[in-house]
């Protein structure tokens, strides 16, 4: 992961995003791009065309106002860290941030997004936004929760594995992080639901493939009476996991991305930094 | 740490492509010291129902014997090849649960870094098979054309770049192969139509990103009156590796492929790496 796109579009989550970006950059000798999109005014005009109905540009102005301070904070933080960096501000035409992040994110090894506190009012809208980025980017997306006082690290990593296309993408996309972890757990939630009692846990072949990359991997079947998303969150807390790697399920229905239940639940109750692959 | 390819799955059901597929796998394995898995899938019988009553008995034993003897032949070739070239390898003979062996290939492919398939572009089925595997595995798939060539050194590689999600997938998945290539062209067609406002050429940022991974890349922005797929194929004809994102989605049992993907699979100008 040499090129890391830290999206600074989430005002107020700069610290958390940069901490994660710096951590990954230091481990991989990487290059951090501070990407600051400025959304355009909302051009939905309610009056007849040609009339002088004013544009709704309060969001544009908000981002314009925050620009100098964010830039100063970013450059200061990056200089202190000693990591190679680049500031990129992008004045967009459209009133949403997604398109800009996608355009720039597709030319990076990983995209880092900030996230609101679990259960907050905006969390639901944010999940939709994250879904758009994850489905559209084709690159792994790291979602960082608000600061909990815990330092960002990626020593103990859990991979949610169910042999699907998406979880396979996530597992291989996170390889640069897995290679540097001290403990990687390949977790299959409630394996008895899909298999007969005597069958061995699937994922043995994936574990072998990861071990060839020198990843210290162990397979673990996690039986839990709860449903899958809750079981994953319990697992994260029980095993004190630093980073969770999961495949993001979803499909696009015209403009809006519909996320799978597990992905959505985990994003709404983000227990730790989560790396999503699709 | 740089990206590597440590586990290569080679689908060896098409015995006629054995030499070219193994030559490709061996070349990559020698670069990255990888482990090669030779996969042979025995399909289960198709039971047809005749319109008027019973379609006749199926000789399962005979069918199984036929595929087993074929598989044994391939296994011997595989073991000989591996011994001769001193490769780390493993032979897998699997019974498929369905009549479509692709599902079994997909299952095994999901647990490896790279999949290698042979392409027989004279058969329509072959295109469907490869398209399905590319869109369903989530792993990069390297498709080797139907040639007698056994030297696949990558001198000039071509990335078809249109800034899409799939193109990004393919470009990043291809990094270990592109590092083996002398030159990599990030190619886009008729981009001036879209990028008039910004004035940048597409992929100019991507070459920086690739060079951080040790890939020697350059931008090629071509204006053409031909269709994009034809222009891409013409460009790739002189190259040794074409990297493109595969457009497609599966609709229950059938995969709907995008136009460029389909045309490339039919014409196969050179080995193609596809990702979705």
Interface residues (C-beta under 8 A of the other chain):
Chain A: X2 X3 X28 X30 X31 X102 X103 X104 X106 X107 X108 X109 X135 X136 X137 X138 X139 X163 X164 X165 X166 X168 X169 X172 X175 X176 X179 X180 X203 X205 X206 X208 X209 X212 X213
Chain B: X1 X3 X4 X6 X7 X34 X35 X107 X108 X110 X111 X112 X113 X136 X137 X138 X139 X163 X164 X165 X166 X167 X168 X169 X172 X205 X206 X208 X209 X212 X213 X245
